[in-house]
Amino acid sequence: MFQVTKEMTIASVIREDPESAPVFMNYGMHCLYCPHASAESIGMAAGVHGIDADALVVDLNKYFAEKQ
């Protein structure tokens, strides 16, 4: 199973499964394909947007677990 961590980039998660985009969008992260999505970790991006990175990672991992 694919496991998401705060150290991963947004782009790496989207490449694994483009359908995971709504999970990010639910947290107000709409710039999934901007240059920063490839350079910043999920943790860094969450901090910039004032989002709880741990909650986002939990929800992303739930998403991937439910796909199996």
N, C-alpha and C positions, 0 to 999 in steps of 0.2 A: 504494500500500500504506500502511496505517495504521502510523505509526512512534511508538513510545512513548518518552518521555523522563522523566527524574527530576523534571522541573519540572511535569509533568502531575499532575492529581489522580487519585486512585483512581477516583472517580466518573466522570470523563471516559472512562477506559478501559472501565469496566463499561458505560457508556452505549453506547460504540462496539460492544461485543460482550459481553453478559452471560455468555456461555459462557467468558470468560477468567477468571472467578472462581476456578476451581481452581488456576490458576497462583499467584494471591495466597495461596490457602489452603495450598498446598504450602510456602510460606515462613512459615506461622504467622500470616498476616494474615487473621483471620476476621471482623473488623468492617467488612465492605465497604460496608455500607449505613448506618453510623452517621454522625452529623453531621460528624465529623472527616474522613470519606472525601471529603466535598465541599469541605472547606476546606484540608486539608493536601496538599502535594505528595507524590508517591511517595517522593521522597528524604527528606522530613521524617518521614513515617510509618515508613519503614524504619529511620531513626535511632532513633526512639522505641522500636521493637520489637527493636532490635539485629540488624537484617537487612542483608545486603549489597545495597544499592540497585542497584549496577551489575549484579550477577548477576540480580537480579529483572527489571530492564529487559531484559537480554539474553534471558532466558527468555520474557518477554512478547512481545518482537519475534520470537522464533522461532515462538511460537504463531501470531501474526498472519501471518507469512510462510508457514507451513504451511497456512493456511486458503485461500490463493490457489490 
